[in-house]
């Protein structure tokens, strides 16, 4: 399933910058960064549950926010890209 994940980590609170880096690193493991705090993920339900559990352990729920939007199975029908488009889709195999 395709997921759009956004986050807002309060970097003025204690350890905020550290939490921000951890959230970004976790999201990079599962998907493609399309903007500073926005990721597109092509993952299954098990991976989503794992990611959510990892994020819950990192964020400060009183100061930080994570929003997850379920886009369905066909990303192309749900997204219009204007401007710069990513060159590498995370659904394609990448071999060096």
N, C-alpha and C positions, 0 to 999 in steps of 0.2 A: 504494500500500500504506500501511497505517496503522502508525505507529511510535510507541513510547513511549520517550523519551530522558530519562535522568536523569544528573545530574553532581554531583560533589563536588570542589570545587577548594580546595586547602589555602591559606587566606589568611594563614597565619602564616609561610609560606615566602617567599623573595624574590620580589617582583612578584606575589604571590598575588592580591591585590585586583584588579590590572590584568588578570590572566588570567581571573579570575571574570567581570569585565565583558565581556571579549572573547567568552568562551564564551556568555554570555547573549545578547549581540548577534547572534552567529552563529545561535543557535537561533531567535531571534525572526524572522530572515529566512526560516526554513523552516517554522515552525509556531506553535502557540498555547501560551502558558505557562499551565499549569493549577495549578501550585504553584511555590514559589520556585525550585526546581532541577529541575522536571519539565515536559517539553513533549510535546504530542501533535502529530505530524506526519502529513500526508497527502501523501506524496511518491513519486516513482518511483525506480527503482534508480539512475539517473544522478544525480539530486539527492542521494540518500543517499550515494553515493560522493564527490560534491563536498563535502558537509558533513563527512564523516569525514576527508577530506584536510585541510580547513580546520581542523578541531578538532585534528588531530594536530600541526599547526604551532603551535598556541596553547598546548596544555597541557604541563605538566611530567609526563611519564609515571611518574616515580618518586614524585610527591606527589599527583597528581590522578587522578580516576577518572570515566569516562563509560561508562554502560551503555545499550545499545540493545536494545529488545524489539520484535520483529516481531509485530504483532497481526493481520495478515491483511488482507482486503479489506473486511470489514463491521465497522466499529468498534462499532456499537450492540449487536452480539451478544457482545462481549468486555468491555464496561465497564459497571459499575453505578456511578452517581453518587449520593452521599448528601450532602445539604447544598447549598450554593450551586453552581449550575450556570452555566457560561459562557453569556452571552447571544448571542454571535456564534460560529458554527461556522466554522472556517477553510476548509471546503469550499464554502461559499456565496459567490457574488460579492458584493462590497460596493461600492456606487456612492454617491458623495457628490454 
